[in-house]
Amino acid sequence: MIGVNQYYTTTKDDTLINIARKFDISFADILSANDVEMDPWIPGENKKLLIPKSHILPFGKRDGIIINIGDLRLYLFKEGKILESYPIGIGRSGWETPMGKSKIIKKKKDPIWIPPESIRKEDPSLPKVVAAGKDNPLGNRALYLSMPSYLIHGTNKPYGVGMKVSHGCIRLYPEDIELLFEYVSEGTKVNIINQRIKAGWKNNKLFIEVHVLPDYVRGSINRDEIKKSDLYPMAYNIVQKAAGLKITLVDWEKVNKAILLSKGIPTEIMLKKQ
């Protein structure tokens, strides 16, 4: 597990989008973690918000980049140790970000964007070439993957981080892609997975983390979200895998509650000592 959750009290000028970027999370993370209903653009003042900075690392070989579609985060590892983790935006319904193993084949500062014909058919007003600059949807850094046509890049629309709104590429906040760009090199391995439920240990206690996108974030074009009822068998398998021989110490009522709430934050699931 990495990170420590924090709290923040809103002011009258705040938006969840700005708060999220300040803490390097997405506004979807804030919506999921807090019980109150809020408009991301006008959340209101004097609201004490949980800022979910704590995350369970996903299962998988810790080598290079792991992109987890399930929690909309990128994890960067070196020699088995976590270096950084960043919130991401991914492909929307019909343009889903593909899963699988890949690698970085090229790095580019201030990239130009050549919209594929499939995207220009959707929006004929797009030019054939978008020059580098503030109007370029790739932002100021791009990492080209061995998966043809897919990139990890910045964005000129930071509010899309934490949402499923792209044409399949993985987008980061401008400041995060600048950091990631310096950390990685051509040949860095990239593994795109989908683990919306994670489990892990900290201080001899087992935790679970469950992610379901809020309705506001899914929108009308992302109605393909999994039903919560489908999460129970998935969670049981993941918890059993993480618990191992200590499976008898798991409080399954806590597991069920964590699935029901789906707050996207690590929740302790151990039985209380008698």
C-alpha positions in Angstrom: 0.0 0.0 0.0 1.2 3.5 -0.8 0.3 7.0 0.3 -1.7 8.5 3.1 -5.3 9.8 2.9 -5.7 13.5 3.8 -8.6 16.0 4.4 -9.4 19.3 2.8 -12.0 21.9 3.6 -13.4 23.7 0.5 -13.6 27.4 -0.1 -16.2 29.3 -2.1 -13.9 29.5 -5.2 -13.0 25.8 -5.3 -13.9 23.2 -7.9 -13.3 19.5 -7.4 -11.3 19.6 -10.7 -8.8 22.1 -9.2 -8.7 20.4 -5.8 -8.1 17.0 -7.5 -5.2 18.4 -9.6 -3.7 20.1 -6.5 -3.5 16.7 -4.8 -2.6 14.7 -7.9 -5.8 12.6 -8.0 -8.9 12.8 -10.1 -12.2 14.5 -9.2 -13.8 11.1 -9.7 -11.7 9.8 -6.8 -13.1 12.6 -4.6 -16.7 11.9 -5.6 -16.3 8.2 -4.9 -14.5 8.7 -1.5 -17.0 11.1 0.0 -20.6 10.5 0.9 -22.0 13.9 0.0 -23.4 14.6 -3.5 -21.5 17.4 -5.2 -21.3 19.2 -8.5 -17.6 19.0 -9.5 -17.7 22.6 -10.7 -19.6 24.1 -7.7 -19.0 21.8 -4.7 -19.8 24.6 -2.2 -17.7 26.0 0.6 -16.8 24.6 4.1 -17.2 21.0 3.0 -14.6 18.7 4.7 -13.5 16.3 2.0 -11.5 13.0 2.3 -8.7 13.2 -0.2 -7.9 9.6 -1.3 -4.1 9.5 -1.6 -3.7 5.9 -0.3 -3.7 3.1 -2.8 -3.2 -0.7 -2.9 -0.8 -1.7 -5.5 -2.3 -3.9 -8.2 -1.3 -7.6 -8.7 1.2 -8.1 -11.5 4.9 -8.2 -12.2 6.4 -4.9 -10.9 8.5 -4.1 -13.8 8.2 -0.8 -15.7 4.7 0.7 -16.1 1.4 -0.9 -14.9 -1.7 0.9 -16.2 -4.7 -0.2 -14.2 -8.0 0.6 -16.1 -9.9 -0.6 -13.0 -8.7 2.3 -10.8 -7.7 4.7 -13.5 -4.1 5.0 -12.3 -0.6 4.4 -13.7 2.0 2.8 -11.5 5.7 3.1 -12.3 8.1 0.5 -10.9 11.9 0.1 -10.9 13.6 -3.0 -9.7 10.4 -4.2 -8.1 9.8 -0.9 -6.1 7.1 1.7 -6.7 8.5 5.0 -7.9 5.4 7.0 -8.8 1.7 6.7 -9.3 -0.5 9.1 -11.4 -4.2 9.4 -12.1 -5.1 8.8 -15.8 -7.9 9.2 -18.3 -8.7 6.4 -20.8 -10.8 5.4 -23.7 -14.6 5.9 -23.7 -17.2 3.4 -24.7 -16.6 2.3 -28.3 -12.9 3.5 -28.1 -11.8 1.3 -25.1 -8.2 1.3 -24.1 -6.9 -2.2 -25.0 -5.4 -4.4 -22.4 -2.2 -6.3 -22.8 1.6 -6.0 -22.7 3.5 -3.4 -24.7 6.5 -1.2 -24.4 7.6 2.4 -25.1 9.0 2.7 -28.6 9.4 6.5 -28.8 9.4 9.6 -26.7 8.5 13.0 -28.1 8.4 16.5 -26.6 5.9 18.9 -28.0 4.4 16.3 -30.3 2.2 17.1 -33.3 -1.0 15.1 -33.6 -2.1 13.5 -36.9 -5.8 12.5 -36.3 -6.4 9.0 -37.6 -9.1 8.7 -40.3 -11.4 6.9 -37.9 -11.4 10.0 -35.6 -11.7 12.4 -38.5 -14.8 10.6 -39.7 -16.3 11.2 -36.3 -15.3 14.8 -36.4 -14.7 16.0 -40.0 -13.8 19.5 -38.7 -10.5 18.3 -37.4 -7.4 19.3 -39.4 -5.1 16.7 -40.9 -2.3 17.9 -38.6 -2.5 19.6 -35.2 0.6 21.5 -34.4 2.3 21.4 -31.0 0.9 23.9 -28.6 -1.9 24.7 -26.2 -4.6 23.3 -28.6 -2.9 20.0 -29.1 -4.8 17.2 -27.3 -1.5 15.3 -26.8 -0.2 18.0 -24.5 3.5 18.7 -24.4 4.8 15.1 -23.9 4.0 11.8 -25.6 5.2 8.3 -25.1 4.4 6.1 -28.1 3.6 2.4 -27.4 4.3 -0.7 -29.5 0.5 -1.1 -29.7 -0.1 0.8 -33.0 -1.9 4.2 -32.6 -1.8 4.1 -28.7 0.1 6.6 -26.6 0.6 7.8 -23.1 0.5 11.5 -23.3 -0.4 14.8 -21.6 -3.6 16.7 -22.3 -5.0 20.2 -23.0 -8.2 19.2 -21.1 -7.0 18.2 -17.6 -10.5 17.7 -16.3 -10.6 14.5 -18.5 -8.2 12.8 -16.1 -10.1 10.3 -14.1 -12.7 9.8 -16.8 -13.3 7.5 -19.8 -13.4 10.1 -22.5 -10.4 9.6 -24.9 -10.2 7.7 -28.1 -8.2 4.9 -26.4 -5.0 6.7 -25.4 -3.9 7.1 -21.8 -3.8 10.8 -20.7 -2.1 12.3 -17.7 -2.1 15.8 -16.1 0.5 18.0 -17.9 2.8 18.1 -14.8 2.6 14.3 -14.4 3.5 13.4 -18.0 6.5 15.7 -17.7 7.7 13.7 -14.7 7.0 10.3 -16.2 8.7 11.4 -19.4 12.0 11.9 -17.5 11.7 8.6 -15.6 11.2 6.3 -18.5 13.2 5.4 -21.6 12.5 3.7 -24.9 12.0 0.0 -24.2 10.3 0.5 -20.8 7.7 -2.3 -20.4 4.0 -1.3 -20.2 1.3 -3.7 -19.0 -2.3 -2.6 -19.3 -4.6 -4.5 -16.9 -8.1 -4.1 -15.4 -8.3 -4.7 -11.6 -11.1 -2.7 -10.2 -10.7 -4.7 -6.9 -7.4 -4.9 -5.1 -6.3 -6.4 -1.8 -3.1 -6.0 0.1 -1.4 -6.0 3.5 -0.2 -3.2 5.7 1.0 -3.5 9.3 -0.3 -7.1 9.4 -3.8 -5.9 8.4 -5.5 -6.9 5.2 -7.3 -4.2 3.2 -9.5 -4.2 0.1 -10.1 -1.4 -2.4 -13.1 -1.4 -4.7 -13.6 1.0 -7.6 -16.9 1.8 -9.4 -17.1 5.1 -11.4 -19.6 7.6 -10.1 -22.6 8.2 -12.4 -21.5 11.7 -13.1 -18.2 10.4 -14.5 -19.6 7.5 -16.5 -22.1 9.7 -18.4 -24.4 8.5 -21.1 -21.6 7.1 -23.2 -20.3 4.7 -20.5 -23.2 2.6 -19.5 -21.2 -0.6 -19.8 -20.0 -0.5 -16.2 -20.0 -3.8 -14.4 -22.9 -4.4 -11.9 -22.0 -4.4 -8.3 -23.6 -7.8 -7.9 -20.9 -9.1 -10.2 -18.2 -7.7 -8.0 -18.8 -10.1 -5.1 -17.3 -13.3 -6.6 -14.5 -11.2 -8.0 -13.7 -9.8 -4.6 -13.9 -13.1 -2.8 -11.3 -14.6 -5.2 -9.0 -11.6 -4.8 -9.2 -11.5 -1.0 -8.6 -15.3 -0.8 -5.5 -14.8 -3.0 -4.2 -12.0 -0.9 -5.0 -13.6 2.5 -3.4 -16.9 1.8 -3.3 -19.0 5.0 -4.7 -16.1 7.0 -8.1 -16.4 5.2 -9.8 -17.3 8.5 -9.0 -13.8 9.8 -11.1 -12.1 7.1 -14.4 -10.5 8.1 -16.6 -11.1 5.1 -19.2 -8.7 6.3 -16.6 -5.9 6.0 -15.8 -7.2 2.5 -19.4 -7.0 1.5 -19.8 -3.5 2.9 -16.7 -2.4 1.0 -18.1 -3.7 -2.2 -21.5 -2.0 -1.5 -19.9 1.4 -0.8 -17.2 1.1 -3.5 -15.4 4.2 -2.2 -12.1 3.5 -4.0 -10.1 3.7 -0.8 -8.3 0.9 1.1 -10.7 -0.5 3.8 -9.5 -2.9 6.5 -11.3 -6.2 6.5 -9.9 -8.2 9.4 -12.0 -9.8 12.2 -11.7 -8.0 15.5 -9.6 -9.7 18.1 -11.8 -11.3 20.8 
